[in-house]
Amino acid sequence: MAVFVRELRRNFKPWLIWSLSLGGFVALMMAIFPSIAAQGQDLMELLKAYPPAMLKAFNLDRLDMGDVLGYYATEGFILASLVSAIYSIQLASGLLAKEESDKTIEFLLARPVTRTTIVTGKAAVAGLYIVSLNVVQTVVAYISFEAVKTGPYSVKAFLALAAGGLLIDLTFAALGLAVAVFVTKAKALYPLGIGLVLGTYILSVMAKLTSKLAPLRWLSPFSYADTADILEKGAIGGTYLALFLGLIVALTAAAYAVYRRKDITV
Amino acid sequence: MNAIETHDLTKFYGKSRGIIDLDLSVREGEIFGFIGPNGAGKSTTIRTLLNFIYPTKGGASIFGRDCVADTREVKKLIGYIPAEVAYYDDMRVRDLLAYSAQFYPGDHTARARELAGIFEVELDRRIEALSTGNRRKVAIIQALQHRPKLLILDEPTSGLDPLMQARFFQVLEEENKNGTTVFFSSHILSEVQRLCHRVGIIKEGRLIRVEEVEKLRASRYKAVKVELATPERAAAFVSAVGGAGGAGPAGDGGASRPGAGALPGADNLRVHGRTVEFIYRGKVGPLLGHLAGLEPENVWLEEPSLEEIFMRYYGKEGN
């Protein structure tokens, strides 16, 4: 409990800054929507000039920019997902690795506390802040939708999209924990975390370019929560949902197992 | 029940040696000095006891509880001062002590305040602004405040000025009088000599000897210094004695004729011009007889420091 409370306090300010920035960004993106919607037809003509592969890569062939949810899914949501995924992997890996990187782990391990309790306390803080960040993003998006919408939209599809964003973040958090068990230098973790997020995002884009590259989608959480898929179905596909949950559980379990058994020297 | 007990405790980091077959027992209530040069395996032993690292072979227990399986229970009984103090930079001293205390049952603020007074630590200072010495003092307080039954100290005095070191030793002695066992690792023999009841010597990962400090010092070791008439005489004395040097304790039978050749029990001879220094183990009578035969200008007989005694172990087994 002491570890949980301490980390909750230490990570509050960064969470607040990320939340304000992300909320502000989503609100700003949605504030532009009316002018985009007004040019609806012109914009569609303009998009036709782009190569079809490129439209496919960014789901512009399947999403309607004139619709509030379609617009959010192509613009704000993708960038917000990237940003919150980077936050998630940094938060989770930093929580676990910082003690070793700063050599404070000897202090902690000399207290009567098991390593399982340490990982649980830190993982709980990561989970809590990641869920909170997603709630902020979703609430801001919902309020903006209501303010700028030009017609009805599917709230169910919107919530499925939000759930997809959360699952992406939790997957990267679990990956962050698993990576931080092996890589304990904070300096190495920053570029690694950003690299993993951007790298898997690029894989998800490449997977849509040609059918040859399509199998790449299994390697990227961004593909599991593909915006066009979710908006068409109004839900996350069953296989993808199972993959999300399986990855989150497996990566977290691996982090626990290794952390409990490893030699910790600073 | 022993405070610390290890059996065949072995740790390899990959292929590199940490400690090998360490059989150590520290009795409840004693101050035990754990002595060895850097890299001998002192910190490895301590890190294994605290389960920062897992043993490759063998095991250890503290007050009868297994250091790996019952590590949480074990740590309730321990106060630990690390060799290198690293704390959370965003905290003040007060926050760190409170954070540490949260892990143990009971309220320890009064004791923390008392210790802060003894060591002159300002509780409102930020950790990152503290000097090495002040960090060390905070480490002492966090180890002592919850009144542990066993103190594990890894080179605890580095960075402390002599005044604070004296206060620290005084506090350790008080704690020990109240029943606290102290396991004190150091490469500085003189500080251990002052404080400890027994010492264990570790070298290249192996425990090579455990000895009562009293016995070591009161044993028939003498530090001898003789000033002779000429450097030639000094050299002659050394070459005569040197051949038989370290052959063991001097016999009682007066085997050595005064002034002539071998002096059994003399060891670690060093010449500086006309003076010769050496460690002597054995009865004083034969020594004095031998020295008288040399017609010395001056003679000093002193209690040797542990350092000088241990030079034997390190010096010999190293070659």
Interface residues (C-beta under 8 A of the other chain):
Chain A: A2 R6 R10 D102 K103 T104 I105 E106 F107 L109 A110 R111 P112 V113 T114 R261 D263 I264 T265 V266
Chain B: Y13 R47 L50 N51 F52 I53 Y54 T71 R72 E73 K75 K76 I78 Y80 P82 E84 A86 Y87 Y88 D89 D90 Y99 S100 Q102 F103 Y104 Q142
